[in-house]
Amino acid sequence: MTIIIENDKIKSIQQSDIANVSSVGQTINLKRHYVVPGLIDSHVHLFRPKNRNKILNQLLYSGITTVRDMGGDARIYQSLNKEIKQGTLLGPDIYYSANVFGPKFLKDPRTKFANMGYEPGTAPWMRLIENTSDIEKIVSEAKEAGVTGLKVYSNISPELLSKISSVAHKNALKMWSHSSIFPSKPSDAVNAQIDVLSHSVGMIFEKESNMPDSFNEAIRNSLPSQDFKNTTANDSEFIELFHKMKSKDIIFEPTLSAWSLKLRPRKAKTENNSESDNPTKHLSIAGSKMDVASMDNWAQRITTEAYKNGVTIAAGTDLNQNIKWVQDEVKLLTECGFSNIEAIKAATLNNAKVIGIDNMYGSISEGKVANLLVLSENPLDEIENIRTVVSVFKNGIEYKK
């Protein structure tokens, strides 16, 4: 095939033996190469890494042309996107969220790190919501900060969750959440018409009879007590949940590569290492009490069951301090029974649907933005070939190592 690019769009896709390229200013011979859409990572956190510019550069040259950031200071993302648009910084385009949470999450130091100049819980992108809050005003201010969606994080009741979702959708914002929002279960999120549920591990709480009130409480006390080894992924509660998700077009983002790394026990840097020094310290503490291998196995089993029941699957890494690759997530999806093309689709078209940009991104189609990944080997033969990068096109511009 011959792909003709004009400015930043795909003008046409033609059979090479009949393609008319007489008016084309530059041709690139990719014979015996393979082209897939530019990859999208639907779950990153770029706020904390000090080497974020280097990370963005690495992501782009690996073939990742778009990312969805799931929590941080909107001012950082505005600045990064401006530099990326101007060409002074090379990286994927960044779509970002506003985090909303209940009062118990204010104890988490992350609500302070991303609130410089604001009282914790009052920044438009890191917002406390209670039953008495002016949700219309909160959503409006988040939208003014340039967010694409709200990420519901913790300590939000099912009733309040539904109110937030209704107002967000009325204002053309996406609704994104953890699979369990504590005390809200996955089914509460589905009933509230959340657009995307993140994290396969949290799906196990659908069977929990005594839901904790907050994310941090759940990590410290409830997560280590879950029976990941013996809980069956095709129990009726989960099958019913997946059928609802499919009927409502709700996307599931399992982040398979994230949790074993999050829960890996770490040595403290000093004897007095505080939670403010390591805001995710409670994760590694929980991990020391758990059979992490069984948890990872559960994550794959529940992802497989969701896929078998027709739920749209998205590929996200939860990238934070350590760089992770959506290519690894794609490979893990094939280990869950996905065909190679369906695993690639999870990191391209499905992730474009997560963000709400699938009308212009996520597939190689006439009229869409020319975000392309050129490979030397066929990823349909072997999924690891997704790493055989020759060059990357982003917005019609070629980037070559």
C-alpha distance (Angstrom), angle and dihedral (degrees) to the residues before:
residue distance angle dihedral
M1 . . .
T2 3.79 . .
I3 3.80 119.2 .
I4 3.78 114.7 -158.8
I5 3.80 116.0 -158.2
E6 3.79 123.3 -162.9
N7 3.80 115.5 -171.7
D8 3.83 102.8 -42.6
K9 3.81 98.9 -26.7
I10 3.79 137.0 83.7
K11 3.78 102.6 -111.8
S12 3.79 97.5 -175.8
I13 3.80 145.2 -14.8
Q14 3.79 113.9 -147.4
Q15 3.78 141.6 169.0
S16 3.81 103.7 -92.6
D17 3.81 94.7 -131.6
I18 3.81 91.2 60.2
A19 3.82 101.6 28.4
N20 3.80 115.5 125.8
V21 3.81 108.0 -140.2
S22 3.82 97.9 157.6
S23 3.81 92.3 114.9
V24 3.81 95.7 43.1
G25 3.80 114.3 114.2
Q26 3.81 98.0 -154.3
T27 3.79 131.8 20.8
I28 3.80 127.6 -164.5
N29 3.80 117.1 -160.4
L30 3.80 108.7 -137.7
K31 3.78 97.2 164.7
R32 3.82 111.5 158.0
H33 3.81 90.2 15.6
Y34 3.81 130.4 111.5
V35 3.79 130.1 -132.1
V36 3.81 127.8 -155.7
P37 3.81 129.0 170.2
G38 3.79 117.4 -82.9
L39 3.79 108.0 -85.0
I40 3.82 122.6 -110.1
D41 3.80 125.7 -154.3
S42 3.79 106.4 -153.3
H43 3.82 96.3 -165.0
V44 3.80 124.8 45.5
H45 3.80 136.1 138.3
L46 3.81 110.8 -150.4
F47 3.79 98.3 163.6
R48 3.82 100.8 86.8
P49 3.85 104.9 38.3
K50 3.80 111.2 98.4
N51 3.81 90.3 -157.8
R52 3.82 93.7 52.9
N53 3.83 93.6 131.9
K54 3.80 90.1 57.4
I55 3.80 90.4 46.4
L56 3.81 91.6 51.0
N57 3.80 90.2 50.6
Q58 3.81 91.8 50.1
L59 3.79 91.9 47.9
L60 3.80 92.8 53.0
Y61 3.80 95.5 48.2
S62 3.80 90.4 48.4
G63 3.80 89.0 59.1
I64 3.82 102.2 -95.1
T65 3.80 107.7 133.1
T66 3.83 100.4 168.4
V67 3.81 136.4 31.3
R68 3.81 136.3 -174.8
D69 3.80 112.1 -141.0
M70 3.79 113.4 -150.3
G71 3.77 105.9 -160.8
G72 3.79 141.0 -3.4
D73 3.79 144.0 83.8
A74 3.81 110.5 -30.0
R75 3.80 89.8 -151.6
I76 3.80 89.6 65.9
Y77 3.80 92.6 53.0
Q78 3.79 92.7 45.8
S79 3.80 89.0 54.4
L80 3.81 94.2 45.0
N81 3.80 92.9 49.2
K82 3.79 90.4 49.4
E83 3.82 91.3 53.6
I84 3.81 91.5 44.9
K85 3.82 91.5 50.6
Q86 3.80 91.3 48.4
G87 3.81 91.4 49.0
T88 3.81 95.5 -121.0
L89 3.82 89.3 113.8
L90 3.80 124.6 40.0
G91 3.77 114.4 -143.4
P92 3.79 146.1 104.3
D93 3.78 121.3 -67.7
I94 3.82 111.0 -92.5
Y95 3.79 125.4 -136.8
Y96 3.79 112.3 -175.2
S97 3.78 143.6 -168.4
A98 3.78 141.5 -137.8
N99 3.80 113.3 -126.1
V100 3.80 116.7 -135.9
F101 3.80 124.1 -172.8
G102 3.79 145.7 156.0
P103 3.83 127.3 -97.5
K104 3.81 96.7 -89.9
F105 3.79 90.7 64.8
L106 3.82 91.2 61.3
K107 3.81 86.5 84.9
D108 3.80 89.1 67.7
P109 3.84 109.7 97.3
R110 3.80 91.3 -139.5
T111 3.80 88.3 74.7
K112 3.81 87.1 64.3
F113 3.82 100.4 41.1
A114 3.80 92.6 59.8
N115 3.81 95.3 41.3
M116 3.80 103.2 67.9
G117 3.80 107.4 161.7
Y118 3.81 92.3 17.1
E119 3.76 134.6 83.5
P120 3.83 108.2 -106.0
G121 3.77 109.8 -84.4
T122 3.82 96.5 20.0
A123 3.83 103.8 84.6
P124 3.83 111.4 105.4
W125 3.82 89.9 -121.9
M126 3.84 98.2 43.8
R127 3.77 105.4 40.8
L128 3.78 137.8 173.2
I129 3.82 112.7 -141.1
E130 3.79 125.3 -169.2
N131 3.80 133.9 169.3
T132 3.81 90.2 -92.3
S133 3.83 95.0 48.3
D134 3.79 122.4 118.5
I135 3.80 95.6 -116.2
E136 3.81 94.0 -178.4
K137 3.81 90.1 57.3
I138 3.81 93.5 44.6
V139 3.80 92.6 50.8
S140 3.80 92.1 45.3
E141 3.82 92.3 52.1
A142 3.81 91.2 47.4
K143 3.79 90.3 52.4
E144 3.80 90.8 50.2
A145 3.83 87.6 56.0
G146 3.80 87.9 62.7
V147 3.79 100.1 -108.6
T148 3.78 121.7 156.4
G149 3.79 94.8 -153.7
L150 3.78 147.6 -3.2
K151 3.79 118.7 -106.1
V152 3.79 110.7 -150.6
Y153 3.77 105.5 -150.4
S154 3.81 117.2 171.6
N155 3.80 149.5 -22.4
I156 3.82 96.2 29.0
S157 3.81 119.5 137.6
P158 3.83 121.3 -134.8
E159 3.83 91.3 -110.4
L160 3.81 93.6 51.2
L161 3.79 90.7 43.5
S162 3.80 90.8 58.6
K163 3.82 91.6 49.6
I164 3.80 92.7 50.7
S165 3.80 91.9 47.3
S166 3.79 92.7 50.8
V167 3.81 93.3 51.1
A168 3.81 93.6 44.1
H169 3.79 93.2 51.8
K170 3.81 90.8 45.9
N171 3.82 86.4 57.5
A172 3.83 93.0 48.2
L173 3.80 94.3 -108.6
K174 3.79 124.9 135.9
M175 3.79 120.6 -118.2
W176 3.80 114.3 -135.6
S177 3.80 126.8 173.4
H178 3.75 147.4 160.6
S179 3.79 111.5 -89.7
S180 3.82 87.2 -111.6
I181 3.80 117.4 32.9
F182 3.82 97.9 -179.2
P183 2.92 124.4 -98.1
S184 3.83 85.4 19.4
K185 3.80 116.2 77.3
P186 3.82 127.2 -146.6
S187 3.82 89.8 -95.8
D188 3.82 89.6 54.2
A189 3.80 89.3 54.9
V190 3.79 90.7 48.6
N191 3.81 91.7 48.8
A192 3.81 88.5 50.8
Q193 3.82 89.1 55.5
I194 3.81 96.3 -116.9
D195 3.82 107.7 -178.7
V196 3.81 98.0 -141.4
L197 3.81 133.2 18.4
S198 3.81 116.2 -156.5
H199 3.81 130.5 -154.2
S200 3.79 125.8 34.4
V201 3.80 91.9 -145.4
G202 3.80 92.8 66.0
M203 3.80 92.5 56.0
I204 3.81 89.7 79.8
F205 3.83 89.3 72.3
E206 3.81 89.6 71.9
K207 3.80 84.9 87.7
E208 3.81 95.0 44.2
S209 3.81 113.2 118.4
N210 3.80 95.3 -169.7
M211 3.78 107.6 45.7
P212 3.84 116.0 -166.9
D213 3.79 117.9 -126.7
S214 3.80 99.3 -122.8
F215 3.80 143.4 30.2
N216 3.80 95.4 -116.7
E217 3.80 92.1 48.6
A218 3.80 89.2 50.2
I219 3.81 92.3 50.8
R220 3.79 93.7 48.2
N221 3.79 99.5 43.1
S222 3.81 115.9 7.4
L223 3.80 104.4 38.7
P224 3.83 95.3 58.6
S225 3.82 90.4 51.9
Q226 3.82 95.6 53.5
D227 3.80 114.9 112.2
F228 3.79 98.7 -128.9
K229 3.79 92.5 160.9
N230 3.80 98.4 57.0
T231 3.81 104.3 27.1
T232 3.80 109.1 108.5
A233 3.79 115.7 -132.8
N234 3.81 93.5 -148.0
D235 3.80 96.0 55.7
S236 3.79 113.1 137.6
E237 3.82 93.1 -105.9
F238 3.80 91.3 60.1
I239 3.80 96.1 41.8
E240 3.81 90.7 52.0
L241 3.81 89.3 48.0
F242 3.81 92.4 51.8
H243 3.79 92.8 48.2
K244 3.82 89.1 53.9
M245 3.80 91.3 47.7
K246 3.78 91.4 51.4
S247 3.81 93.3 47.5
K248 3.82 91.5 49.8
D249 3.85 95.0 42.4
I250 3.81 91.0 -119.7
I251 3.80 113.6 164.2
F252 3.80 124.4 -136.8
E253 3.81 119.5 -145.8
P254 3.83 107.2 -171.1
T255 3.87 99.8 -176.1
L256 3.80 89.7 -152.1
S257 3.79 94.4 176.3
A258 3.80 95.3 52.5
W259 3.75 113.4 66.0
S260 3.79 105.6 56.3
L261 3.80 87.9 53.2
K262 3.82 92.3 46.4
L263 3.79 92.4 50.3
R264 3.80 97.6 43.2
P265 3.83 108.1 120.9
R266 3.81 113.3 -110.5
K267 3.77 132.1 -160.8
A268 3.79 114.0 -116.8
K269 3.79 114.7 -115.2
T270 3.79 91.5 -136.7
E271 3.77 135.9 8.7
N272 3.80 89.1 -108.8
N273 3.78 96.4 47.0
S274 3.81 103.2 151.5
E275 3.77 132.8 -157.0
S276 3.80 88.9 -106.9
D277 3.83 88.5 61.2
N278 3.79 91.0 49.2
P279 3.81 111.1 22.9
T280 3.81 91.9 -175.0
K281 3.80 95.0 49.1
H282 3.82 90.2 117.1
L283 3.81 88.8 63.7
S284 3.79 94.5 59.1
I285 3.82 90.4 43.2
A286 3.81 89.1 54.5
G287 3.79 90.0 47.2
S288 3.79 91.5 57.6
K289 3.83 88.4 61.3
M290 3.80 96.6 46.9
D291 3.76 144.2 77.3
V292 3.79 93.2 -120.4
A293 3.81 92.8 -177.8
S294 3.81 90.6 59.4
M295 3.79 89.8 47.6
D296 3.81 91.1 53.1
N297 3.78 90.3 47.8
W298 3.80 89.5 51.4
A299 3.80 90.5 50.7
Q300 3.80 90.2 55.9
R301 3.82 93.7 44.4
I302 3.81 94.6 51.3
T303 3.82 90.5 45.6
T304 3.80 90.4 51.5
E305 3.81 90.6 50.2
A306 3.81 92.4 49.3
Y307 3.80 90.1 50.6
K308 3.82 92.4 47.8
N309 3.81 89.2 52.5
G310 3.80 94.0 54.0
V311 3.81 101.7 -101.5
T312 3.81 114.4 151.5
I313 3.81 108.5 -115.0
A314 3.81 125.5 -149.3
A315 3.80 127.4 -162.3
G316 3.81 117.6 -129.2
T317 3.79 132.0 154.3
D318 3.83 106.1 -162.5
L319 3.81 86.7 -129.4
N320 3.81 111.4 -165.0
Q321 3.80 131.0 143.5
N322 3.81 93.1 -13.9
I323 3.76 117.9 54.0
K324 3.78 114.6 -115.3
W325 3.76 126.6 -175.5
V326 3.78 127.0 -129.3
Q327 3.81 83.3 -147.2
D328 3.83 86.8 69.9
E329 3.80 90.1 51.0
V330 3.81 89.3 51.2
K331 3.80 90.4 53.5
L332 3.82 91.5 48.7
L333 3.80 89.4 53.2
T334 3.81 89.9 56.9
E335 3.81 86.9 54.2
C336 3.81 86.5 56.9
G337 3.79 90.3 59.1
F338 3.79 100.6 -90.7
S339 3.78 117.5 143.8
N340 3.80 113.0 -118.5
I341 3.80 92.1 -107.3
E342 3.82 92.7 49.7
A343 3.82 90.9 49.3
I344 3.81 90.2 51.1
K345 3.81 89.3 47.2
A346 3.82 88.7 56.0
A347 3.83 88.7 60.3
T348 3.81 95.4 42.8
L349 3.82 123.8 25.0
N350 3.80 96.2 16.5
N351 3.80 91.5 49.9
A352 3.79 89.6 48.9
K353 3.82 86.4 55.7
V354 3.82 89.3 50.8
I355 3.81 89.9 58.8
G356 3.80 94.5 36.6
I357 3.81 96.5 -117.7
D358 3.80 100.1 108.5
N359 3.81 91.2 116.6
M360 3.83 88.5 70.9
Y361 3.83 105.8 17.0
G362 3.78 142.7 39.3
S363 3.79 103.3 56.1
I364 3.78 139.6 52.5
S365 3.78 99.5 -105.8
E366 3.77 136.3 141.2
G367 3.80 110.8 -92.8
K368 3.78 94.9 21.1
V369 3.81 124.8 113.8
A370 3.80 112.5 -83.5
N371 3.80 99.8 -113.3
L372 3.80 104.4 148.9
L373 3.78 139.0 161.5
V374 3.81 116.6 -149.8
L375 3.81 115.4 -153.9
S376 3.79 132.0 -171.9
E377 3.82 93.3 -146.8
N378 3.80 133.0 43.4
P379 3.84 112.8 -100.2
L380 3.81 90.5 -161.5
D381 3.81 88.4 65.7
E382 3.80 94.5 46.2
I383 3.81 124.0 3.3
E384 3.81 92.5 -144.1
N385 3.80 86.1 68.6
I386 3.81 86.5 78.8
R387 3.83 83.2 84.6
T388 3.82 96.7 55.5
V389 3.79 91.1 99.0
V390 3.79 118.8 180.0
S391 3.79 97.4 168.1
V392 3.79 142.6 -26.1
F393 3.80 128.1 -133.2
K394 3.79 116.8 -155.0
N395 3.79 119.2 178.6
G396 3.79 87.7 -13.5
I397 3.82 95.1 -55.3
E398 3.81 119.8 116.6
Y399 3.79 120.6 -130.2
K400 3.77 115.1 -167.9
K401 3.79 128.3 177.3
